[in-house]
Amino acid sequence: MRNVYRLIEQMTQLEDSDLVSKTLQGDMKAFEVLVNRYKHMVFTLACRLLRNKEDAEEVAQDTFVKAFKALDAYAGDAKFSTWLYKIAYHHSLDHLRKKKRVLNTVSIDLNKPVALQVMNNVLEQLEQQDRSRLVKAAIDRLSEEDAAIVTLFYFEDLSIREIAEIVLLSPQTIKVRLYRGRKQLANLLNTSLLKEKMMNYEH
């Protein structure tokens, strides 16, 4: 048993491409490492689009099944994570269509002033737990597609080109969506932070 744990620990140090190769050679523990490496982000991406935990869990599981079955078609010309998130993104859209739901496309006022520096200063004063809670709540109020794009860019550090490949939009469109998503996010956070400050003042 100790040898098994040591083997898994060694695998966690491997690059994605090596784990893919081992999986294709029949090593299921290598694929298990890939699942553990990306399961949180796949679930988070599905949640951003579906806004339902149970549906997101189902899509996340199906994503890894689809990825495993299609692994021999993975050419390696894109990062494994980008390829995987593309499967998760489009499987989430398919799930929405089956439930006859459409993506929410909330209009955004880009002319509304945003005090980004004030927002950043107040965020820094909050405890990590409160900061994470406010940011997550604000992202959940973005349109599903903008929430997914913002999550991929700011939390997964994907490039604009990689995100464009995942969602099948042009890099310029991604830039516009990131700009408006960040601006709306700042507006939402400023409102939340103002309420937070008032509550702290009252106490």
Stockholm file with secondary structure:
# STOCKHOLM 1.0

chainA/1-203         MRNVYRLIEQMTQLEDSDLVSKTLQGDMKAFEVLVNRYKHMVFTLACRLLRNKEDAEEVAQDTFVKAFKALDAYAGDAKFSTWLYKIAYHHSLDHLRKKKRVLNTVSIDLNKPVALQVMNNVLEQLEQQDRSRLVKAAIDRLSEEDAAIVTLFYFEDLSIREIAEIVLLSPQTIKVRLYRGRKQLANLLNTSLLKEKMMNYEH
#=GR chainA/1-203 SS CHHHHHHHHHHTTSCHHHHHHHHHTTCHHHHHHHHHHHHHHHHHHHHHHHCCHHHHHHHHHHHHHHHHHTGGGCCSSSCHHHHHHHHHHHHHHHHHHHTTCCCCCCCCCTTSCCCHHHHHHHHHHSCHHHHHHHHHHHHTTSCHHHHHHHHHHHTSCCCHHHHHHHHTCCHHHHHHHHHHHHHHHHHHHHHHHHHHHHHHHHC
#=GC SS_cons         CHHHHHHHHHHTTSCHHHHHHHHHTTCHHHHHHHHHHHHHHHHHHHHHHHCCHHHHHHHHHHHHHHHHHTGGGCCSSSCHHHHHHHHHHHHHHHHHHHTTCCCCCCCCCTTSCCCHHHHHHHHHHSCHHHHHHHHHHHHTTSCHHHHHHHHHHHTSCCCHHHHHHHHTCCHHHHHHHHHHHHHHHHHHHHHHHHHHHHHHHHC
//
